[in-house]
Amino acid sequence: MLKSRLTATVTAAFAAACVTLGAPNAAAAAPALAAPGAPIAMLNDDSDSFAHSARCSQGPAGAVRTPDGQTKQVMVTAAHCFEVKGKTVRPVVFAPVREHGKVGYPRVGDVDKQRTPFELGNGELMDFYRIIDEPDWATVRLAPGVEPSGVSSSVDQKGRGPSAPVAITGVKDYRNLRGDELISFDNAGQPLCKDGMRTGRSCGVQMFRTQNFVWHFGVGYESGDSGGINYDPRTGEAVGLSIIGFGPLGNSQQVDRALEDAYGIPDGQVNEAFTPAGDAQRADFAPLYEDMAQSSPQAPQLVDGPQPRELLDRAVMGAQADAAQFSAEAAQLPQAADPVAAAQDLAGRASAAAQQHAGDVRGAVDAFLR
């Protein structure tokens, strides 16, 4: 940004000196379409309309240098924004911005890298961990001419705000948890704030972390905040991406793991490979109510049937009920006529049920994320 400031200073001085000659002022740089906390919109393959397509939020933006020597301008967000059940989402990102009295959708860039979902096993205990710790990141390579900003801010869905600008200084580079090291409390008590296009800015406290996520309390996410930046308000470091919230409890995809896995960056070297963007002026992003008023002038009709929260509650209660039943049966195994055969039968039924419930919970979580 030093170069850009110097260029701006020289340009201004040159223009002032040439006023008497009628010299035109140099054109201002285009506002940044890639900016932490700003909204993004996607298109489904079967339509060119933004009326019923996904909306998410932006994570950190900047330059990443890959081990093979490439340098890419990227923005990081959530993978599930491109994985809508029953739809094929184009791997292209747009930004709703105010243009000439209406909302336009200029292209931000294309998906460059995206997480690989975990493969479920045969109803094993680790399947539950895989579901709750499945990575959820995607990187977007910015289109030519698209300017990134490293300043985080947001307004909520009604346009209230904006939140005070926060310069993103780097990435919180945690020591990776590997193998059977499933959880760490080394981040417990640290503050965490988020910017998102649905609920704006809110802050809470970190509780613990797993191999891919930081779990926290009090931050609060709603649909549309997904992919938005989570940062440490003390240091300005990008910590994670908004993924899912259950009331005050939520999880955040770690940015360091996302960049490491996407571009083969060794653990502990993320800040050597990724440089946050500078303080370019952000585009005039449209809040959700303006975006929806233009793209969906008629409110969608309510559809009868269970809502995502109800589906998730049903899936969890079903798993808990089966677990209690199998536990009771296991307690009676010593009294069975053939304990070995009874145990084998119970193990088979429990494994099948666990596999079924794993699929049900994953489907319910997918629905809840939308």
C-alpha positions, -999 to 999 in steps of 0.1 A, spaced: 0 0 0 30 23 4 34 22 -34 -2 30 -39 -1 59 -14 30 73 -31 14 70 -65 -17 88 -53 4 116 -38 24 121 -70 -8 120 -91 -25 146 -70 5 169 -71 8 165 -109 -29 173 -114 -27 204 -92 3 217 -111 -15 212 -144 -48 228 -135 -41 259 -155 -35 237 -185 -68 219 -182 -52 185 -176 -77 158 -165 -74 142 -131 -62 106 -130 -91 81 -127 -96 68 -91 -90 31 -84 -120 9 -85 -135 3 -50 -127 -31 -35 -152 -59 -43 -133 -84 -21 -136 -72 15 -139 -90 49 -175 -91 62 -190 -79 29 -218 -99 11 -214 -122 -18 -240 -138 -40 -239 -170 -61 -259 -183 -91 -274 -218 -96 -266 -236 -128 -302 -237 -139 -308 -199 -137 -293 -165 -144 -314 -149 -116 -302 -140 -82 -337 -143 -68 -334 -177 -52 -296 -182 -50 -273 -184 -20 -259 -154 -1 -229 -156 22 -202 -133 36 -165 -127 28 -135 -138 49 -100 -124 46 -86 -113 13 -50 -109 2 -21 -124 -17 -10 -160 -12 23 -174 -24 22 -211 -32 52 -235 -27 55 -237 -65 62 -199 -67 28 -187 -78 12 -156 -63 -26 -154 -63 -50 -127 -51 -76 -146 -31 -106 -143 -8 -115 -171 17 -151 -181 25 -172 -211 34 -174 -241 11 -210 -249 20 -220 -216 1 -213 -236 -31 -229 -269 -19 -266 -263 -17 -285 -295 -15 -305 -303 -46 -288 -275 -66 -256 -271 -86 -240 -238 -77 -217 -222 -102 -182 -218 -89 -184 -180 -94 -188 -153 -68 -206 -120 -73 -210 -90 -49 -243 -71 -45 -233 -34 -47 -252 -2 -52 -248 11 -88 -267 41 -103 -296 38 -79 -300 0 -81 -282 -32 -70 -257 -46 -94 -238 -79 -92 -202 -75 -105 -181 -106 -106 -156 -110 -77 -138 -141 -89 -140 -179 -93 -136 -207 -68 -99 -217 -69 -97 -244 -42 -124 -261 -21 -124 -285 8 -128 -323 3 -156 -337 25 -147 -364 49 -157 -400 39 -179 -416 66 -169 -450 79 -191 -478 90 -209 -461 119 -177 -458 139 -173 -434 168 -149 -413 148 -177 -407 123 -193 -383 148 -161 -364 151 -157 -363 113 -192 -347 110 -186 -320 136 -150 -313 124 -155 -316 86 -135 -288 70 -156 -261 54 -136 -237 34 -132 -224 -2 -108 -199 -17 -119 -176 -45 -93 -163 -70 -101 -127 -77 -110 -117 -112 -85 -95 -131 -89 -59 -120 -108 -67 -88 -93 -48 -59 -91 -65 -25 -94 -47 9 -79 -59 41 -103 -38 63 -131 -57 80 -165 -41 85 -202 -49 79 -238 -38 81 -266 -60 91 -294 -72 69 -313 -40 74 -284 -18 66 -276 -8 102 -240 1 108 -214 0 95 -192 -15 122 -159 3 128 -132 -6 103 -106 -31 116 -74 -37 97 -66 -74 93 -30 -77 102 -23 -114 95 -36 -149 103 -37 -166 137 -14 -196 130 -23 -223 155 -2 -254 159 -20 -281 140 -37 -309 159 -28 -343 142 -37 -379 146 -55 -387 178 -51 -352 192 -87 -342 187 -91 -311 210 -70 -284 225 -79 -257 251 -49 -235 243 -72 -208 229 -97 -208 258 -108 -174 270 -94 -155 240 -118 -129 224 -134 -134 190 -154 -110 168 -171 -115 135 -184 -94 106 -212 -108 85 -238 -96 60 -268 -109 80 -262 -98 116 -232 -74 113 -206 -74 140 -207 -93 172 -182 -106 197 -177 -135 221 -151 -157 236 -132 -188 224 -137 -220 243 -116 -247 226 -105 -258 192 -105 -291 172 -84 -300 141 -103 -277 119 -125 -254 140 -125 -229 168 -155 -233 190 -168 -202 208 -196 -188 229 -215 -156 224 -206 -146 188 -239 -156 172 -243 -165 136 -274 -166 113 -278 -178 78 -260 -154 55 -231 -148 79 -215 -180 66 -180 -175 54 -176 -141 71 -144 -133 88 -138 -141 125 -109 -121 140 -91 -114 173 -100 -78 182 -68 -73 201 -44 -82 173 -64 -79 141 -55 -115 132 -79 -135 111 -89 -165 132 -117 -182 112 -148 -182 90 -183 -182 103 -198 -217 98 -226 -227 121 -242 -215 153 -265 -232 178 -278 -203 198 -248 -188 216 -225 -217 207 -208 -218 173 -178 -230 153 -154 -212 131 -133 -228 103 -97 -219 111 -82 -197 84 -47 -211 89 -59 -247 82 -79 -235 52 -48 -218 36 -25 -247 45 -47 -273 30 -56 -253 0 -21 -243 -11 2 -268 6 16 -244 31 36 -260 59 22 -257 95 35 -226 111 43 -208 79 10 -193 69 20 -157 75 51 -161 54 28 -172 25 -2 -150 30 -3 -112 31 -36 -95 39 -47 -68 14 -42 -32 22 -67 -5 31 -83 0 -3 -117 17 -2 -145 -8 0 -173 -9 -26 -207 4 -17 -222 -30 -8 -260 -33 -7 -275 -47 25 -296 -78 23 -330 -60 23 -320 -39 -8 -306 -70 -25 -337 -90 -19 -361 -62 -28 -345 -61 -62 -338 -97 -69 -370 -111 -52 -396 -84 -53 -422 -109 -41 -416 -127 -9 -414 -164 -13 -444 -185 -1 -440 -205 30 -437 -242 24 -454 -266 48 -432 -291 64 -404 -294 90 -380 -265 92 -342 -270 94 -340 -266 132 -369 -291 136 -351 -316 113 -319 -313 133 -337 -317 166 -354 -348 153 -322 -363 140 -304 -357 174 -333 -371 194 -335 -402 172 -298 -409 177 -301 -404 215 -331 -427 217 -313 -455 199 -282 -450 220 -303 -454 252 -320 -485 238 -287 -502 227 -272 -493 261 -301 -510 279 -297 -541 257 -259 -542 263 -266 -543 301 -287 -575 296 -261 -593 275 -247 -614 304 -281 -629 309 -286 -639 272 -288 -676 263 -259 -671 239 -240 -639 250 -215 -640 221 -242 -642 194 -263 -616 212 -234 -592 213 -226 -597 176 -263 -590 168 -263 -559 189 -230 -547 174 -244 -551 139 -276 -533 147 -258 -505 165 -233 -500 137 -262 -498 111 -281 -473 133 -250 -452 138 -244 -450 101 -280 -441 95 -280 -414 122 -247 -400 109 -263 -395 75 -295 -380 91 -275 -355 113 -253 -345 84 -284 -339 62 -300 -319 90 -269 -298 95 -267 -291 58 -303 -279 58 -297 -258 89 -267 -241 72 -287 -230 42 
